[in-house]
């Protein structure tokens, strides 16, 4: 794996802190939410950021779907507070049953 530059390390720290904060909130508010993981290509940041909320089963995923927009807005607001603008908030957070290795 290629070593990250100083700027990319700052971006990674920002994304990790934001993901951890949202994961903590989601675990208390969304039944069946297992974990939050992300994928990002730092040379295309912030456009390449994808945060995924992983659910334990299809029922939990379907029950949470109506709140997807609320969580997308929370991600956008959290990133905005850190000085990062997500142009299309809807493409940066998804609900899934897949894990980071899938």
N, C-alpha and C positions, 0 to 999 in steps of 0.2 A: 504494500500500500504506500502510495506517495505521501511524503511528509507534508503536513499543512503549513501554509505560511502564517505569519502573525495575524493577518487580517482574517484568514480562514479559521484560525483557532478562536478568535473573538466571536466569529459568526457561530461556530460550533458551541461555544459556551452559552451564547444567547439562546440558541435553539434548545439546548439541553435544559437550561433553567426554565424556559417557557413550557417545554413539554412536561417536565416534572411537575410544575405548578398546575397545569391543566389536568394531568393524570391524577393528581391528588384530589382535585375537585370532582373529576368525573367518577372516580371510584366511590365517592360518598353519595353522589347524586344519581348515578345511572346503575341500576341493578344489572349484574351480568357482565359488566365491563372488566376485562382482565388486565389489560395494559395499554399503554400508549407508546408507540414507536414511530420513528421518522426515517425518511430517506431524503437526502439532499445532495446535490452536486454543487460544491462550494463555488466553482467558477461560474455557475449560473444562478447563484443566490441573489435575491430571494425567490425568483421565479420557479426554481426547481424544488422548493420545499414542499414536502408531502408528509403531513402528520396523520397517523392512522390510529384509531381507537379499535382495539381488538376485543371481540365479544366471545363469550364461552359457547353460545349456541344461537341458532337462527331465531328463536323466540325472543331472546334478549335483544338481538340486533334489530328485529322488526319493531319491538316495543320502543326502542330508542330513536328510530328513524325520524319521528316528528320533531325531535329536538336537535337535529343535525345543524340546521341554520343557526340556532342559538350558540352552539359550540364553535361554528365557523366564525361567528361574530366575536366570540371571546378570544379566539386565536388572533384574529385581525387586530383587536383592541390591545391585546398583550404585546404583540409585535410592534404596534404603533407607539406604545409607551417606551419601547426600547429604541425607537427611531427607525424602524423598518416598516415600509409600506408594502402591503400585499395588494397588488392591483385587482386581482380577482379572488376574493376570499373563499369562494365556493370551491376552487380547485386545490386548495391547500390542506383541507382536512376531510377525511372520509371515515366512515364506519365500516368495519370489515370483520370477517371471522378468520382471516389469514394472519399468520404471525410473520415476524421479520425474516424467517428462514424459508417461508413458502414461496 
